[in-house]
Amino acid sequence: MNFKREERFLLLTPEYIWGGAETQFRYFIAYAEKHKKKLDVIIEHRFKEEDPNLKKDAERMKTVRFFEMNEYDAYSEKFVKDIIIHILQNIFKVKYKACLIHYTPDLAVAPFLRLLGIKVIYSERNDASVLENNSYYRRCLKFCKGITANSKYAQKALEALTGRKVIFIRNGKPMLEPLEMKVSREIQNILVPCRVFPVKNQMMVLQFIKENKSFTGKAVFAGRIEDKTYFRKLLRFIEANYLQDRVEFMGQVEDMKELYQSADLVVLPSLLEGTPNVVLEAYLYYRPVIVSDSKTVKGVVTDPGMRFSLRGTKGIDKCINYIQSLSDEEYRLMLKKNREYVLDKYNVEKMTESYFQLLG
């Protein structure tokens, strides 16, 4: 029997809208639609997230197709059977040339995809620690044709772990019009833009507010409340230390521009990151951003004066003192260079083109 199958690419993603990785791969999806790349996106709903934008985009796009799957626990591997069923149901109509995976537990499907003749590319989004601590995922990684990382640290860690070449592909960030630079270095409004989850370490900022008597301002937390137990812990700390008037949780905010407008300082206290979109966004908006001194983030925030230790809260105060010690000209130059750095290094088109070149 002769039949002609349509050649398409495949992307697996735990959710359509969730964290920084999903943001990057929405750029990938938009690029595919713009350049008429035939792409199927399987959304697994690992985090039980419903998003109205998915339906709108699915109706709007012509060459990109979306397939929603059953809801799975975040680290469940039960989805493997459903992925294979989806491919087999379409095997007489569609030939998947290559599949892109960016959520580490999805590596469980790599051996089966390889068996079906589908090239698999894995994109590491954090610091490779999950792979370092999980021999099963490492075995699955051997079935991937290519491996990428979005930080130099993760690239080197994966190369040491696998003995293979790992391709460094920077994140992309669409161009944003800059906000007006703030000449004053007085820190009254701190913005912490990340989902509420233990690894994001919002507690450190609350402890800083409690312990640092010289800071009399307010902290605004913007991001989805992902871990309700951790959120309740934060609320209990706020109540116990009478910080109600100095802390605000905004939840998920679609347009962050106004929050960046009022922010004097952006703080990212995460225990673990890849390449933080928050940092890139703050740079584009001419806002100073200080970050925890994690392994991967050093490749983006190269000035040690803008990084703080996770041991205690004095490091945050030290970073603020460093910012306030700069002259007006040094401060303006720092913000200008930060924006130029993102515009030069973190191009969305370049990022997405690099992935499609790997996929073939």
Buried (B, 14 or more C-beta within 10 A) or exposed (E): EEEEEEEBBBBBBBBBBBBBBBBBBBBBBBBBBEEEBBBBBBBBBBBEBEBEEBEEBBEEBEEBBBBBBEBBEEEBBEBBEBBBEBBEEBEEEBBBBBBBBBBBBBBBBBBBBBEBEBBBBBBBBBBBBBBBEBEEBBEBBEBBBBBBBBBBBBBBBBBEBBEEEBBBBBBBBEEBEBBEBBEEBEBEBBBBBBBBBEBBBBBBBBBBBBBBEEBEEBBBBBBBBBBEEBBEBBBEBBEEBEBEEBBEBBEEBEEBEEBBBEBBBBBBBBEBBBBBBBBBBBBBBBBBBBBBBBBBBBBBBEEEBBBBEBEEBEBBBBBBEBBEEBEEEEBBEBBEEBBEBBBEBBBBEEBBBBBBEBBE
